[in-house]
Amino acid sequence: MSNLWILTEERPKQDVIESIVKIYCKKFSIVFKDTHSSIVPSFSNHKFIHTYNVNGYVIEGISKIYIKIISGTSSFVDFLLIKQKNEPSEDQQLQNCILAIEETKTNSTESRNTAAGQRAIKFFFLNYYRKFYEVSFDSIMLYNNPESQNEDDPESVTFIKKCLKTIDVEFHGDKSINLKAFASIDELISFKNNMRQPPASNTPVRITKNDDQIFISGTLSKPKEDGNIAHDPNVGQLICIAGTLRSLNWQGEIIITDHKVKQSIINNMRGNKFLFAMNSLDIQLKDIDAPNLFFPDNYWYYEKNGEKIATIFLHVLCDYLRFHSIYANHAGAERGYFYTSNKSEIVIDKKIHLPDYVFADLKNKKVYVCEGEMFNNYEQGIIQLEGFEQFINDYIIENYKNFSVESFVVLSNSNDDDLKEKVIFQIGSDGDIKFSTKLPHKIKSFLNDC
């Protein structure tokens, strides 16, 4: 029988994995049963083999479900679901992929058009690789908290959703079932140009069509005078518009105006998302000679050495052993909520310096603040710990009264048998695990038995 392989940059969350499995089973009319599911790290000869087993699901035609942590080479969707017997190799890339899924828990009031645009970029980049590898699979936008989704989205979000529906992205968990794709180029232009004007100080994103040219106005530089490409909402919007126009079979030029980009700045840019999109979607910046940047051949690669490897491992293990996770932002991945002891959600001030992972031993009333680093960056991790004072005072102490709080470093890619000061947990380059006596007893016991 085949296995299901879930490749992701993110920490695998039980509710999200369940949603993915249910989507797969529903789409293919497959019998599904949950017999108390769980996600647990996998070991061989007492070493972590960079695989997580998903246990407890009974799925017709599927033997096992595995999760592997990867990194994208460009703007990567959150999950790839691949169906085959053996572990996917980096040479296979999108071969045997059946679902590509972008997931969010936030609603459009919280994320607004900035996040919607960034998610949109992922699908347009994904489509480049779909064509490059000549493969077919379904693209999914998953809102994994349906109860919180808006009945009516802001028009900026509605526009992006219509663009994504035009390129055949399916929406699950939101309220957009009756929202239609754009039927024509003229309909897209009319919708965009009739949207509410931004403040007078901002350049509106507006579209003008001539015989064989489409001009789209939109500032890309932030701040305007810098001449860079860093205005994330407009980067997302403009790629989304251009990609949708191409999918509606526009063959003429697409020229971005009022962009504020400077030639001297763009000459030194490498790896910018918009520059990749310019080449793949044939976009021009007015009066700018942009370099031709090509996407890497590979869409993803296995991540075995990044700093998030150890913090994600610790987080998954804490979930499995029923410890209380308070906050997570693994190596700049998905920004999470702060969870109180009764699991209420708090949105944290973005200006506060934040750790990678925080969990609590509720029984012994102790909070563990963890900062992930590569082994060679241990000293930087120690410096980072000193910057969490406001986070600890304003959020942890405020919401976890009578708890003790201690901060630690968590290391990946270690090549040392000994733990340095303030290191509570580390994973070696060969999967070997070392941990401090300060870890909760239940975690230490599990690791000793692996």
N, C-alpha and C positions, 0 to 999 in steps of 0.2 A: 504493500500500500504506500501511497504518497505521504509525505509530511508537509506541514505548513511551516514556512520560515518567515518570520516577521523581522524585517531589517529596519532599524530606527536610529536616529541621532538622539532621541529623547530617553528619559527614564521611563521604562515600560510601566504603565499604570493599569491596575487590575480592571477598572471600569472601562478604560479605553480599549484594552485588549478584548474584553467581552463584547464591546460594541462592534469591533472589527470582525470578530468571529461570527456574530449574529448577522452582520451585513453579508458576509460570505455565504453563510448558510441560506439566508433568505433569497439572495440573488440566484443561487443554483438549486433551490428547492431541496436542501439537504437536511436530514434529521439531525437535531442538535439537542444535547442534554448536558446540563451543568451539575456535576456531582461534587460540589464544594471545590471550586477551582482555586489555584494558587500559582504564584510565580516564584521560582526558586533558582539560585545559582547552581551551575553544574560543575562538578569536579572530576578529575581523573588523577589518581595517585596523589591525592591531597593538594592538587593545584587547580586553580580556577581556569577553565578552558574557554573563557570569554563567550559563554553560552548560558542562556536562561531557559529552563524548562517551564512550559505552561502545563500544569497538571489539572486534572479534574473535568476536562471537557471530553464528551463522547460525541464524535462527529463521524457520520457515515463516510467511509472511504478514506479517512485520515487516521494515520497511526499515531503521530506525535505532533506537538506544536513547539517550535523553538523560537527564541528571540536572540538576535545578534545586534550588538551595538556597532554602528557604522558612522562615517562622516561623509557628507556630500562634498563634491568638488566645486559646486556652484550653489545655487539656491535650491535646497533639497526639500521635498515634501516630508512630512513627519514619519510616514510608514510606507514600506513596500511589503505586499503580501505575495510570496512566491510559493508555488505548489510544485514540489518535486521530492524525490526520495532523499537525495544527498544534499549536504550543505552547499548553498550557492557559492560559486567561486567568483572572484573579482573579474575573471575573464568572461563570465556569463552576463554580468550587469543586469539587464531587464529581461533576460530570457526566462520564460515560465512565470513572469509576473502576471497576476490576475487582478490585483487592486493596488492603486496608489492613493494614499489617504493623507490629507491634511486635517489636523484636529485642533479644535479650540474649545475651551470651556466658557470663555467670555462671551458676552452679548455685544451687539453693535453699539450700545450706549457706552460701554466701557472701552472698547477698542477703537471705535470710530473708523474713519477711512484710512488712517495710517496703517493699522494692522491689516485691514481688508486688502489694501493695495499690496502690502508685502506678501500676503498669502497668494494673491493673484499672480505675482511674479513667479512663484514656485510652479504654478501650473503651466505657464508659458515656457519656462525653462524645461519642464518635464516633457512638454510636447516636442521640443527640439530633439531630446534624446529618444523619444518614441519614434520619430521619423528617422533619426540617425541609425537606430538599431533595427528599424523596420519590424516593430513588434506592436501588439495590440493588447490593451488592458483598459479597465474602467478607472476613471479619475473621480475621487470622492472628496467632498468638503463636509467634514463631520463636526457638527455642533454637539458636544457630548454633555451638555446640560440643557436639554430641551425646555425644561420648565422655566428657565430664566430668559429665554429668547424673546425678543421684541415682536409684537404683532405687526408693527410698522417700523421698518428701518429708516434711518436718515437717507435722504435721496442720494447722497454720495456713496453709501453702502449698497443701496438698491442698484445703482448704475454698475458697480463692479460685479455684483451678483449676476446681473443680466449679461455682462460681458463673459463671465465664466460659464454661464449656461449656454452661451453661443458657441463656446469651444467644447461643449459636451461634458462639463463638470457636473456631477450629480450632487445634490444637497441633501444631507440627512440631519435631522434634529432641529432645523430652524422652521420658520413659518413662511418659507418662500415657495411653497408647492404650486401656487397659482401664478408665480412670476415667470414671464415668458422670455425666451432668448430674443435677441435682436434679429428681425427678419431681413433687414437690409442695411446697407451703409447709411442711407439717408435717415433711417429711423434712429440709428445710433447717434448720428450728428445732431439731429433735432432734439433728442432726449438730453444730450450733454449741454447743448447751447441754451436750453431752456431752464437749466438748473439755476438755483439761487446764486446771485453774484457774491463773491467773497468780499471782505473789507476792502475799502478803496486803496489801501496800501499794498494789496496783493494783486499779482497778475492772474486774472481768471484763466482757467484751462478751457479754451474754446477752439472749435474746429471749423476750418474753411475749406471747401472743396472746389477746385478748378477742374479743367478737363482731365488732366493727367497728374495732378498734384493735390495732396491734402496737407494743409498747414495746421499744426496744433500748437497753440501758445501755452507756455508753462515754464515757470522758473525752476531750474534745477539746482542752482547754487544756494548754499546756506552757510553763512549769511550771503546775501546777494552779491556783495562786493568782493567776496573771496574768489569767485570764478570756478568753483569746484562742482562736483556732482554729488550732493549730499542732502538734498531736500527729499526725504523719504516718501512723504505722501505723493509728491508729483512724480518721483521715479516710478512708484507703483502704478499710478494712474496712467502715465504716458506709455509705459510698456503694455499695460492692459489695453489701452485704446488701440495702439499700433498692432498688437497681436490679434485683437478682435477684428480690426479692419482687414488684416491679411486673411483671417479665417473666413471672412465674408467675400473673399476673392478680389480684394483691391490689388491691382497690379501696378499702379502708378507709384510715384514718389510719396514718401511721408517725411515731412520736414518740420522740425521743432523750432519754433520762433520764441523770442523773448526769454530765452533760457538763462541768460547771464553767465554762461560758461566762457572762460577765457582760454584762448589757444595755448598760452604759456603754461597754464595749469594742466590742461588735458594732455599735453605732450609728454608729461611725466607720469600719467596714470597707468596703472597696470591692475587688472583683476576687478575693475569696477563693474558692478552688475549691469549698469545701463550701457556701458560700452560693449559688453557681450551681446546684449539685446539688440543694440544698433546693428551689429553685423548679421545676427541670425534673422532679424525681422526687416532688414534693409531700411533703417531709419537714418535720417540725416539731421545734424544740428546746423542751423542756418549760419553761414559764414565761418564754419569751423571745419578744419581738416582733421577728422578723428582717426586714430589708429585702428587697423583691422584686428580686433581681438577675437580669437576663436575659442569656443568651449573646449575644455579638456575632453579627451576621448572617453574617459570613465565618468559616470554619473556619481559613483560612490566608491568607497574603499573601507575595508575593515579597520575600525579604530581599536587599537590594542595598547596604545601608549599615552593617549591624551589624559589630561588631568581629571576629566569627568569619569574615567573608567572606575576609579576607586570610590568616588562619592556616589555614583549611580549604584554600584555594587552594595555599598553600605545602606543606601536608601531602600533598595529592593529587599535586602535582608531584614531591615527593620520592619518593613511592611509585612513580610512573611511571618516574622516572629511577634507581630502585633504590638510593636512599639508605636508611639504617637509621633508622627511626623508633623513638624511645626511650619517649616519653610524650606523651599528648594529652588535653586537656580543653578543647575549643574553646568559650569563652564560657559555661562552666558546663553544657555538653551532657553527653553520656555520659562518665562518669569511667572512664579507661582504666587498664590495667596499666602498670607500668614494665617495659621489656624490656631484658635484658642483651645483651651483644654476641653471645651464642649463641642469642638469642631466648627465653630462659627468662623466665617471667612472675613479677613480684613485685607484691604488693598493697601500696600505699603507705599509710603512717599518715595518716589523715584530718585530723590536727591540723596537718600540715605545710603551709605556704604553697606553692602549686604554680603553675607557669607554664602557659601554654596549649598550647605545642608544643615538643618537644625532639627534635632529630634529630642524627645523627652522620655525618660523612664518615669512614668506616672506613679508607679508603686513606691519608688524610692525618692520621688520628688527632686529629680535632677534633670537639667537641660544641658544638652551637648551642642555647642556651636562649632561647626566644622568647615574649614576652608580647604578646598582641594588644590593641590599643586603637583607638578612633576617633581620627581625626586631631586633633580638637579636644581630646582627652584625652591628648595626648602627654606632658605633664608627669607625669600620674598613672602612665603606663606606666613612666617612668624611676624613679619612687618604688617601683613594684612590683618592679622588678629587684633592688632592694636587699633584698627579703625572701626571696630564694631561697637564701640561704646554707646553711641546714640541708638543703634538698633536694639542693643540689649536693654538699655534704660527705658526707651519709649515703648517697646513692644513686649519683650520677654518679661521683664520685671513687672510691668504694668498688668500683664495678663496671666502670669504664672507666679502669683504671690506665694511666699514661703517655699519656693523652689531654689535650690542652689544652681548656679550657672558656671560652666567652665568651657573655655574655648580650646580647640585642638586643630592640628594640621592633619590632613589625610593625603597620603602620597601615592602616586602612580608611577610605574616603571622604575621601581626601586631595584638597586643592585647591592643592597646592604642587608646583612643578617640582623643587625641591631637597629632598634628604634631610636631615632633622635629625640631630643627633648620636645615635649608638647605634641608629638606624633601619636595619635591614638590607633591608627590603622594604616596599613600600606599593602599594595599589591606589587609584586616583583615583575620584572620584564618577562619572566618565565611562568607567571601565574602563581608564584609562591606568595603566601599570605602571612604577614606578621601583624600582631596587634598588642595593644597595651593592656595591662591589668585593670586600667580604669574603664574599659568597656563594660557595659552591663553584663552580669553573669550569664544571662540567657544567650547573648550573642557569642560570648567566649565559648560556652559549652557547644553551641552549634558548630563553630569553626574548628574546635578541637576534634569533633567527631567526623569531619569531612574527609 
